[in-house]
Amino acid sequence: MTYSTPTPAKSCSKPARSSPCAPRVSSRKGRQILRVQDEDLYGQYIAADLYNPQTGEIFAEAGDEISAKSLPLLIEAGFDELPLLDIDHI
């Protein structure tokens, strides 16, 4: 699973190439794509509506929190990248 944030995401203490924390910079300016474990996505928030453009079925709305219940549904629907809000929870 990968996700993208509009600003640089959290740094990882193990920047090895094969690490799921190793960043892969997108061609879109100002965005960074990171590979993460599913558990790392729990508690994160979706940045844009996720829907099927052919049927109009909505899978998640912008601002929805990702949970252990919702993530498998998104993966099953074919989403392998998720746009996330970069929130520092301070």
DSSP file (Angstrom, degrees, kcal/mol; ACC not computed):
  #  RESIDUE AA STRUCTURE BP1 BP2  ACC     N-H-->O    O-->H-N    N-H-->O    O-->H-N    TCO  KAPPA ALPHA  PHI   PSI    X-CA   Y-CA   Z-CA
    1    1 A M              0   0    0      0, 0.0    35,-2.1     0, 0.0     2,-0.3   0.000 360.0 360.0 360.0 138.2    0.0    0.0    0.0
    2    2 A T  E     -Ab  35  81A   0     78,-1.9    80,-1.7    33,-0.2     2,-0.3  -0.910 360.0-170.2-125.8 157.9    1.3    3.5   -0.8
    3    3 A Y  E     -Ab  34  82A   0     31,-1.6    31,-1.9    -2,-0.3     2,-0.4  -0.974  10.8-142.2-142.4 159.2    0.0    6.9    0.1
    4    4 A S  E     -Ab  33  83A   0     78,-1.9    80,-2.9    -2,-0.3    29,-0.2  -0.943   9.6-166.4-124.3 146.7    0.8   10.4   -0.9
    5    5 A T  E     -A   32   0A   0     27,-1.3    27,-1.2    -2,-0.4    80,-0.1  -0.940  29.0-126.3-126.9 151.2    0.8   13.6    1.1
    6    6 A P  S    S+     0   0    0      0, 0.0    79,-0.1     0, 0.0    -1,-0.1   0.672  97.8  34.9 -71.9 -15.1    1.0   17.2   -0.1
    7    7 A T  S    S-     0   0    0     25,-0.1    25,-0.3     1,-0.1    -2,-0.1  -0.877 111.9 -67.4-130.3 163.9    4.0   17.9    2.1
    8    8 A P        -     0   0    0      0, 0.0     3,-0.1     0, 0.0    -1,-0.1  -0.248  58.3-134.2 -53.8 136.2    7.0   15.7    3.1
    9    9 A A        -     0   0    0      1,-0.2    77,-0.0    -4,-0.1    24,-0.0  -0.185  38.6 -55.8 -86.7-179.9    5.8   12.9    5.4
   10   10 A K        -     0   0    0      1,-0.1    -1,-0.2    -2,-0.0     2,-0.2  -0.195  59.2-117.7 -55.1 142.9    7.2   11.6    8.6
   11   11 A S        -     0   0    0     -3,-0.1     2,-0.4     2,-0.0    -1,-0.1  -0.503  22.8-134.8 -82.9 157.1   10.8   10.5    8.5
   12   12 A C        -     0   0    0      9,-0.2    -1,-0.0    -2,-0.2     0, 0.0  -0.871   8.1-137.8-113.2 145.0   11.7    6.9    9.2
   13   13 A S  S    S+     0   0    0     -2,-0.4    -1,-0.1     1,-0.2    -2,-0.0   0.639  98.5  54.5 -76.6 -13.1   14.6    5.8   11.3
   14   14 A K        +     0   0    0      2,-0.1     2,-0.6     1,-0.1     7,-0.3  -0.777  62.2 176.2-121.3  85.6   15.6    3.1    8.8
   15   15 A P        +     0   0    0      0, 0.0    -1,-0.1     0, 0.0    -2,-0.0  -0.030  27.1 146.1 -82.8  36.3   16.1    4.7    5.4
   16   16 A A    >   -     0   0    0     -2,-0.6     3,-1.0     1,-0.1     6,-0.3  -0.359  59.1-118.4 -69.6 152.1   17.2    1.4    3.7
   17   17 A R  T 3  S+     0   0    0      1,-0.3    -1,-0.1     4,-0.1     5,-0.1   0.878 113.9  44.3 -60.0 -39.5   16.2    1.0    0.1
   18   18 A S  T 3  S+     0   0    0      3,-0.1    -1,-0.3     2,-0.0    -2,-0.0   0.525  89.9 111.2 -85.5  -3.7   14.2   -2.1    0.8
   19   19 A S  S X  S-     0   0    0     -3,-1.0     3,-1.5     1,-0.1    16,-0.2  -0.410  73.9-130.9 -69.0 142.4   12.5   -0.6    3.8
   20   20 A P  T 3  S+     0   0    0      0, 0.0    15,-0.5     0, 0.0    -1,-0.1   0.670 109.2  60.7 -65.7 -12.8    8.8    0.1    3.5
   21   21 A C  T 3  S+     0   0    0     -7,-0.3    -9,-0.2    13,-0.1    15,-0.1   0.564  74.5 113.3 -88.5  -9.3    9.7    3.6    4.9
   22   22 A A    <   -     0   0    0     -3,-1.5    13,-0.6    -6,-0.3     2,-0.1  -0.486  69.6-126.4 -67.4 121.6   12.1    4.4    2.0
   23   23 A P  E     -C   34   0A   0      0, 0.0     2,-0.5     0, 0.0    11,-0.2  -0.368  17.2-160.2 -72.1 147.3   10.5    7.3    0.1
   24   24 A R  E     -C   33   0A   0      9,-2.8     9,-1.4    -2,-0.1     2,-0.2  -0.970  22.4-134.7-123.8 110.9    9.8    7.2   -3.6
   25   25 A V  E     -C   32   0A   0     -2,-0.5     7,-0.2     7,-0.2     2,-0.1  -0.482  17.1-135.8 -75.7 131.5    9.4   10.7   -4.9
   26   26 A S        -     0   0    0      5,-0.7     5,-0.2    -2,-0.2     4,-0.1  -0.352  18.1-118.5 -79.2 161.4    6.5   11.2   -7.3
   27   27 A S  S    S+     0   0    0     -2,-0.1     2,-0.5     2,-0.1    -1,-0.1   0.654  92.6  94.7 -74.1 -14.7    6.7   13.2  -10.5
   28   28 A R  S >  S-     0   0    0      1,-0.1     3,-1.4     2,-0.0    -2,-0.2  -0.677  87.2-116.5 -78.9 125.0    4.1   15.6   -9.0
   29   29 A K  T 3  S+     0   0    0     -2,-0.5     3,-0.1     1,-0.2    -2,-0.1  -0.309  94.1  18.2 -63.0 140.7    5.8   18.5   -7.4
   30   30 A G  T 3  S+     0   0    0      1,-0.2     2,-0.4    -4,-0.1    -1,-0.2   0.572 103.2 105.7  79.1   9.4    5.4   18.9   -3.7
   31   31 A R    <   -     0   0    0     -3,-1.4    -5,-0.7    -5,-0.2     2,-0.4  -0.921  47.9-165.0-123.4 149.2    4.2   15.3   -3.1
   32   32 A Q  E     -AC   5  25A   0    -27,-1.2   -27,-1.3    -2,-0.4     2,-0.5  -0.999   8.8-150.6-132.6 134.9    6.0   12.3   -1.7
   33   33 A I  E     -AC   4  24A   0     -9,-1.4    -9,-2.8    -2,-0.4     2,-0.4  -0.915  16.3-174.3-109.0 128.6    4.9    8.7   -2.0
   34   34 A L  E     -AC   3  23A   0    -31,-1.9   -31,-1.6    -2,-0.5     2,-0.5  -0.940  22.4-133.8-121.9 142.2    5.8    6.3    0.8
   35   35 A R  E     +A    2   0A   0    -13,-0.6     2,-0.3   -15,-0.5   -33,-0.2  -0.831  38.6 170.5 -91.0 130.5    5.3    2.5    1.0
   36   36 A V        -     0   0    0    -35,-2.1     2,-0.2    -2,-0.5   -15,-0.1  -0.907  36.8-101.3-137.7 162.8    3.8    1.6    4.4
   37   37 A Q    >>  -     0   0    0     -2,-0.3     3,-1.1     1,-0.1     4,-0.5  -0.517  39.8-112.4 -77.8 153.9    2.3   -1.3    6.3
   38   38 A D  H >> S+     0   0    0      1,-0.3     3,-1.7     2,-0.2     4,-0.6   0.882 116.5  59.4 -55.4 -40.5   -1.5   -1.4    6.6
   39   39 A E  H >4 S+     0   0    0      1,-0.3     3,-0.6     2,-0.2    -1,-0.3   0.784  96.1  62.6 -62.5 -27.0   -1.3   -0.8   10.3
   40   40 A D  H <4 S+     0   0    0     -3,-1.1    -1,-0.3     1,-0.2    -2,-0.2   0.695  98.7  56.9 -70.8 -18.0    0.6    2.5    9.7
   41   41 A L  H X< S+     0   0    0     -3,-1.7     3,-2.3    -4,-0.5    25,-0.3   0.673  78.0 108.9 -87.1 -17.9   -2.5    3.9    7.9
   42   42 A Y  T << S+     0   0    0     -3,-0.6    25,-0.2    -4,-0.6     3,-0.1  -0.391  86.1  19.8 -62.3 130.9   -4.9    3.4   10.8
   43   43 A G  T 3  S+     0   0    0     23,-3.1    -1,-0.3     1,-0.4     2,-0.1   0.327  97.4 121.2  90.7  -7.5   -5.9    6.8   12.2
   44   44 A Q    <   -     0   0    0     -3,-2.3    22,-3.0    22,-0.2     2,-0.4  -0.446  59.3-124.7 -82.9 164.0   -4.8    8.7    9.0
   45   45 A Y  B     -D   65   0B   0     40,-0.5    40,-2.6    20,-0.2    20,-0.2  -0.922  15.3-117.9-118.4 136.7   -7.3   10.8    7.1
   46   46 A I  B     -E   84   0C   0     18,-2.7    17,-3.4    -2,-0.4    38,-0.3  -0.471  17.6-158.4 -69.0 135.5   -8.3   10.6    3.4
   47   47 A A  S    S+     0   0    0     36,-3.3     2,-0.3    15,-0.2    37,-0.2   0.656  71.1  23.0 -91.8 -18.0   -7.4   13.8    1.5
   48   48 A A  S    S-     0   0    0     35,-0.6    -1,-0.1    13,-0.1     2,-0.1  -0.970  92.7 -84.4-145.7 157.7   -9.8   13.4   -1.4
   49   49 A D        -     0   0    0     -2,-0.3     2,-0.6    12,-0.1    12,-0.2  -0.410  37.4-149.5 -62.7 136.4  -13.1   11.5   -2.2
   50   50 A L  E     +F   60   0D   0     10,-3.3     9,-3.0    -2,-0.1    10,-1.7  -0.951  36.3 142.7-110.8 116.1  -12.4    7.9   -3.3
   51   51 A Y  E     -F   58   0D   0     -2,-0.6     7,-0.2     7,-0.3     6,-0.1  -0.933  56.2-102.0-148.0 166.2  -15.1    6.8   -5.8
   52   52 A N     >  -     0   0    0      5,-2.4     4,-3.1    -2,-0.3     5,-0.3  -0.861  27.3-156.6 -92.5 113.6  -15.7    4.7   -8.9
   53   53 A P  T  4 S+     0   0    0      0, 0.0    -1,-0.1     0, 0.0     0, 0.0   0.751  89.8  52.7 -66.2 -21.9  -16.0    7.2  -11.8
   54   54 A Q  T  4 S+     0   0    0      1,-0.1    -2,-0.0     3,-0.1     0, 0.0   0.891 125.8  20.0 -79.7 -39.9  -18.0    4.7  -13.9
   55   55 A T  T  4 S-     0   0    0     -3,-0.1     3,-0.1     2,-0.1    -1,-0.1   0.653  94.4-127.7-104.1 -18.8  -20.7    3.9  -11.3
   56   56 A G     <  +     0   0    0     -4,-3.1     2,-0.2     1,-0.3    -2,-0.0   0.486  51.6 157.0  82.8   2.0  -20.4    6.9   -9.0
   57   57 A E        -     0   0    0     -5,-0.3    -5,-2.4    -6,-0.1     2,-0.5  -0.447  35.7-140.6 -65.3 128.6  -20.1    4.6   -6.0
   58   58 A I  E     +F   51   0D   0     -7,-0.2    -7,-0.3    -2,-0.2     3,-0.1  -0.814  25.4 174.6 -95.6 125.6  -18.4    6.4   -3.1
   59   59 A F  E    S-     0   0D   0     -9,-3.0     2,-0.3    -2,-0.5    -8,-0.2   0.773  71.2  -5.3 -97.5 -34.7  -15.9    4.3   -1.1
   60   60 A A  E     -F   50   0D   0    -10,-1.7   -10,-3.3    14,-0.0    -1,-0.4  -0.973  64.5-137.3-157.9 147.9  -14.6    7.1    1.2
   61   61 A E    >   -     0   0    0     -2,-0.3     3,-2.3   -12,-0.2   -15,-0.3  -0.767  41.4 -84.3-106.5 155.1  -15.0   10.9    1.5
   62   62 A A  T 3  S+     0   0    0     -2,-0.3   -15,-0.2     1,-0.3   -13,-0.1  -0.321 118.3  27.7 -54.7 132.5  -12.3   13.5    2.1
   63   63 A G  T 3  S+     0   0    0    -17,-3.4    -1,-0.3     1,-0.3   -16,-0.1   0.266  85.9 137.5  95.9 -11.1  -11.7   13.7    5.8
   64   64 A D    <   -     0   0    0     -3,-2.3   -18,-2.7   -18,-0.1     2,-0.3  -0.435  53.9-123.7 -67.9 141.8  -12.7   10.1    6.6
   65   65 A E  B     -D   45   0B   0    -20,-0.2     2,-0.4    -2,-0.1   -20,-0.2  -0.690  19.8-124.5 -86.6 138.3  -10.5    8.3    9.1
   66   66 A I        +     0   0    0    -22,-3.0   -23,-3.1    -2,-0.3     2,-0.2  -0.694  37.5 175.7 -83.5 130.6   -8.9    5.0    8.0
   67   67 A S     >  -     0   0    0     -2,-0.4     4,-2.4   -25,-0.2   -26,-0.0  -0.761  48.7 -98.4-127.0 173.2   -9.7    2.2   10.3
   68   68 A A  T  4 S+     0   0    0     -2,-0.2    -2,-0.0     1,-0.2    -1,-0.0   0.742 125.9  48.1 -63.6 -22.4   -9.0   -1.6   10.5
   69   69 A K  T  > S+     0   0    0      2,-0.1     4,-0.6     1,-0.1    -1,-0.2   0.858 114.8  41.2 -85.2 -39.2  -12.6   -2.0    9.1
   70   70 A S  H  > S+     0   0    0      1,-0.2     4,-1.8     2,-0.2     3,-0.2   0.824 102.7  66.0 -82.7 -31.7  -12.4    0.5    6.3
   71   71 A L  H  X S+     0   0    0     -4,-2.4     4,-2.4     1,-0.2     5,-0.2   0.920  99.1  50.6 -61.7 -46.5   -8.9   -0.2    4.9
   72   72 A P  H  > S+     0   0    0      0, 0.0     4,-2.5     0, 0.0    -1,-0.2   0.861 109.1  53.8 -59.4 -32.5   -9.7   -3.8    3.7
   73   73 A L  H  X S+     0   0    0     -4,-0.6     4,-1.5    -3,-0.2    -2,-0.2   0.891 109.3  47.4 -67.1 -38.9  -12.8   -2.4    1.9
   74   74 A L  H  <>S+     0   0    0     -4,-1.8     5,-2.2     2,-0.2     4,-0.3   0.899 113.2  48.2 -68.3 -40.4  -10.6    0.2    0.0
   75   75 A I  H ><5S+     0   0    0     -4,-2.4     3,-1.5     1,-0.2    -2,-0.2   0.918 110.7  51.2 -65.3 -42.9   -8.0   -2.4   -0.9
   76   76 A E  H 3<5S+     0   0    0     -4,-2.5    -1,-0.2     1,-0.3    -2,-0.2   0.828 104.6  57.9 -62.4 -32.5  -10.8   -4.8   -2.1
   77   77 A A  T 3<5S-     0   0    0     -4,-1.5    -1,-0.3    -5,-0.2    -2,-0.2   0.540 126.1-101.5 -77.0  -6.0  -12.2   -1.9   -4.2
   78   78 A G  T < 5S+     0   0    0     -3,-1.5     2,-0.7    -4,-0.3    -3,-0.2   0.544  72.0 144.3 102.2   7.7   -8.8   -1.7   -6.0
   79   79 A F      < +     0   0    0     -5,-2.2    -1,-0.3     1,-0.2    -2,-0.1  -0.723  10.0 162.3 -83.4 115.1   -7.2    1.3   -4.3
   80   80 A D        +     0   0    0     -2,-0.7   -78,-1.9     1,-0.2     2,-0.4   0.439  68.4  47.8-110.1  -3.8   -3.5    0.7   -4.0
   81   81 A E  E     -b    2   0A   0    -80,-0.2   -78,-0.3     2,-0.0    -1,-0.2  -0.998  69.0-165.1-132.5 138.5   -2.6    4.4   -3.4
   82   82 A L  E     -b    3   0A   0    -80,-1.7   -78,-1.9    -2,-0.4     2,-0.6  -0.984  18.2-135.4-125.9 128.1   -4.4    6.7   -1.0
   83   83 A P  E     -b    4   0A   0      0, 0.0   -36,-3.3     0, 0.0   -35,-0.6  -0.722  34.6-169.8 -79.3 122.3   -4.2   10.5   -0.8
   84   84 A L  B     -E   46   0C   0    -80,-2.9     2,-0.3    -2,-0.6   -38,-0.2  -0.853  24.5-118.2-118.0 149.8   -3.7   11.4    2.9
   85   85 A L        -     0   0    0    -40,-2.6     2,-1.1    -2,-0.3   -40,-0.5  -0.638  27.1-129.2 -77.8 140.4   -3.9   14.6    4.8
   86   86 A D        +     0   0    0     -2,-0.3     2,-0.4   -42,-0.1    -1,-0.1  -0.774  40.9 167.8 -94.2  93.6   -0.6   15.4    6.6
   87   87 A I        -     0   0    0     -2,-1.1   -42,-0.0     1,-0.1    -2,-0.0  -0.918  28.4-160.8-112.7 131.0   -1.8   16.0   10.1
   88   88 A D        -     0   0    0     -2,-0.4    -1,-0.1     1,-0.0    -2,-0.0   0.546  24.8-140.3 -91.2  -6.4    0.8   16.3   13.0
   89   89 A H              0   0    0      1,-0.1    -2,-0.0     0, 0.0    -1,-0.0   0.813 360.0 360.0  53.5  37.4   -1.8   15.6   15.8
   90   90 A I              0   0    0      0, 0.0    -1,-0.1     0, 0.0    -3,-0.0   0.459 360.0 360.0 -85.4 360.0   -0.2   18.2   18.1
